[in-house]
Amino acid sequence: MTVRKNQATLSADEKRRFVAAVLELKRSGRYDAFVTTHNHFIMADTDSGERTGHRSPSFLPWHRRFLLEFEQALQSVDSSVALPYWDWSTDRTARASLWAPDFLGGTGRASDGRVTDGPFAASAGSWPITVRVDSRTYLRRSLGTGVRELPTRAEVDSVLAITAYDAAPWNSSSDGFRNHLEGWRGANLHNRVHVWVGGQMATGVSPNDPVFWLHHAFVDKLWAQWQRRHPGSGYVPAGGTPDVVDLRETMKPWNDVTPADMLDHTAHYTFDTD
């Protein structure tokens, strides 16, 4: 069984293996397919139309499946690799271990945001940005510039305390746990982290930055925590809702998986603190 660990506890060998598997997916062309998929859905998902990956109840099960597919791709390269998660409510600064040169590298330079250290820097020669929103072909970050502070543990706890999973109108104006975690209302958790990292993470092609996977692995972990805390408050809507994915309705682009299929993560992996 795959165990997803806090990135702060990874051994040097676990970091090396994760990075090597990510780089191999990039070299083979498989990585960029994930970037393309994410960008398609973030651009297509709208508050007043069809929405699947974002601004909707299926934000969490959609990303759970997306991460699982990526993790399985990593494991096809190295079966020992699991997705680590980044607890940004604890590791809240640009000095945190995940930004070290032996893992993800650090922030970008002030002039253009270009990351200059670590295995994903352009100078390393293994991470060209090919699915992009502009002509820049290098990884960019601006840690703590777009927004100064990452979410606190108190803010996380306030969102975990919300009882209802979601509510009409099932978009970015909805009340409920999903929308507060996604970040369109209240404490603004998930969205704020994307902006804090900056660079490609603040765009639809955010998976160009490998930290995307560690960020979303933690968002997924928070969903699992919420599920345990509120066992009587399941996924909604149950059925007959236009433009959003109901509990037993299949999700694009796979069309073979429903939110109901993604409710129990333990069928696929556990977390180190489960």
N, C-alpha and C positions, 0 to 999 in steps of 0.2 A: 504493500500500500504506500502510495506517495505521501510524504509528510512535508508540508510547506512550513518553512522555518522563518523566523525573524531574521532579516538580513544582518542585523547586528551580531548575531550569534554564529554566522557561517564561518567555517574554517577557511584557511587560505586555499586549500584544495577544492572545497566546494565552490568558492568564488571563481577559481580558475576554470573549473569544469563548466559552470554556468556560462561564463563569458565565452569560452571556446565553442559551446553549442550554439549560442546566439550568433556568433561570427560565422559559423558553418552554415546556418540557415540563411544568413545574408549572402554568403558567397554563392550558394546554390540557387538563389533567386526566390526561395520559399518565403523568406521574411517579408519581402515587399508586398506579397499577396495579402498579408495581414494588414499592412498599412493601407492598401487600396480598399479593402473591405471596410475598415473602420471609417475612412474618409467618406466613402459612399453613403454610409448610414448617417453619419453626423450631418452631412449636407442635406440628406433627404428627409430626416426627421423634423417635423414642424408641429407647432402647437395646434394648428387647425386642420392638419391632414394626417395621412398615415404616419405613424411613428412606432419604431420598434426598438432601436438600440439606445435611444436617448429621449428625454422629456416624456417618459411614459412608464407604466408599471413594469414593463418588460426590461427596463434598463438593467436590473440586477440579474435576472436569469439569462438575458442575452449576453452580458459580459461574462457570466460564469461559464457559459458554453464557449465563448470566444477564448477565454483564458485556458480552458481545458484543452481546446484544440491546439493552442500554441504550446502548452506544456507537453502534449503528446508528440508534437513535432520536435521539441527539444529532446525528448526521450528516445526518439528514433535515431538521434545522433549519439546520445549518451544516456543509457538507461538509468544512470544514477542521479540525473539532474531533476530537481523539482523547482517550481517557481518560488522564490523567496518573497516575503512581503516586507514593505517599508511602513513601519508604524510612525507616521509623520506627526502623531500627537506626542511622541516621546523624542524621536530624532528630528529636531525641529530647526536645525541650523545648517549652513553650508559647510560646517566642519564635521558633520556626521560621517560615520565610516563608509556609507554607501558612495560618497562623493570622492573617495580616495583614488589615486591613480591605479591601484591594483584591482579596482572594481568598475565603477561607472565613469570615473573621471569627474572633474569639478565643474564650476560655473564657467560661462563664456567670458571672453575678454570684453571690456567696456565698449570698444569701438564698434564691434559688429556681432557680439554674442557668440563668436566662434569658440567651441570647446577645444582647448589646446593640450589637454593631458588625458591619460587613460586610453583604453583599447578602442574607444569609439571616436577619438579625435581624428580629424581629417588627416593630420600628419602621420597617423598610424597606417593609413592607406587601405583600411579594411571596411570603412563605413561611409561610402558615398550615399548621399541623400538623392534618390532617384524618383521617388513618389513625393512630389513637393508642391508647395503653393506659390513658389517664386523661383528665381533662377539660382538661388544659393544652394550649393551642393554639399555643405558641411553641417554637422550637428551644431545646433545653437542652444544656449541656455542663458538665463539671467536670473539666477537664484535670488529670491527676495526682492526683486525690483517691481514687478507688476502688482504685487501685494506684499506687504512687509512681513506678515505673521502667518504661519501655518496654524491649522486648527489645534486647539488645546484639548486635553483630556476631558476637561469639564464640558466643553462644547460637544465632544463625542458622546459623553454620557447623557447630555440633554437630548440628543437625537435618539439614542438607544432607548430612552424612556418613553418615546412616542408609541402609543398603543396601536393605532391603525396603520396598516401597510400603505394604503393609498386611498384616494377619494376622487370623485368627479370634480373637475372635468378631465382628469387623467392626463394632465400635461404639466408644463412648468409652473402653473399657477396653483396646482393642487396642494392640499394639506396632507400630512401623513409622513410616515417614516421615509419612504422611498424618495420623495422630492426633497426633503430636508437633507438626506444623505447625498443625493445627487448634487444638491447645492443651489437650486433655484430659489429656495426660501430659507429663512431662518439662519442657522449658523454657517451655512454654505461650506460644506466639507469637501466633497469630491472636486467640484469646479474650482474652488480656491487653490487646491494643491496644483492643478494644471497651470493656473496663472502664476503661482509662486515659482514654479520651475521655469516657466517662460520658454522662449524659443519655439521649437516645433510642438512642445507640449501644450502650448496655448492655441493650437490650431487643430483642424480636422485630421491632420496627418500626425497626430501625437504619438502613435506607436513608433515613429522614427527614432524616438528617444527610448532606449531600453528601460528607463525608469518607469515608463507607462505600465509595464507588467507588474512591477513591484507595488506601484500605487494601487492598481486595480485588484491585486491579490489582497491588499489590506481592506479595500472597500468590500470585497467578497467576504473576508473574515468578519467584518462588522455586521454584514447581513446575517451570517451564521450565528453571531452572538445575539442579534435581535431575535432571530427565530427561536433560540433556546429560552430567551427571556419572556417571549410572548407566544407560547405554543397555541393559544386559542385565536391568534390573529394571523390568518394565512393570506396568501396572495389573492388579490382582487384586481380587476373584475372577474367574475366567474364565467360570464357568457353574454353574448348578444350585444357587445359594445363596439360601435363603429370606430374604425381608425386605430384601435389599439389591440394588443394581443391578449386575448382572454386566457384563463387558466389552462385550458386544454386545446388551445389553438396553436398550430405550428408557427415557429418563428423563422423568418427569412434571415440569412440566405440559405439555411440548411434545409428547411421544410421537412425535417424529420424529427424535430425536437420541440417540446412544448414547455412553458414555464413549469407545469406540474412535474415534468421529467427532471428539472433542475433544482427542485426544492431541497433535496437531500444531498449535500456535498460529500457525505461520508461514503457514498457508493463509489466515489472516484479518488478521493484524497482526504486527509485530515490535516489539521493544523497542529503545530507543536504544543499549543496550549489547550487543545480540545480535551 
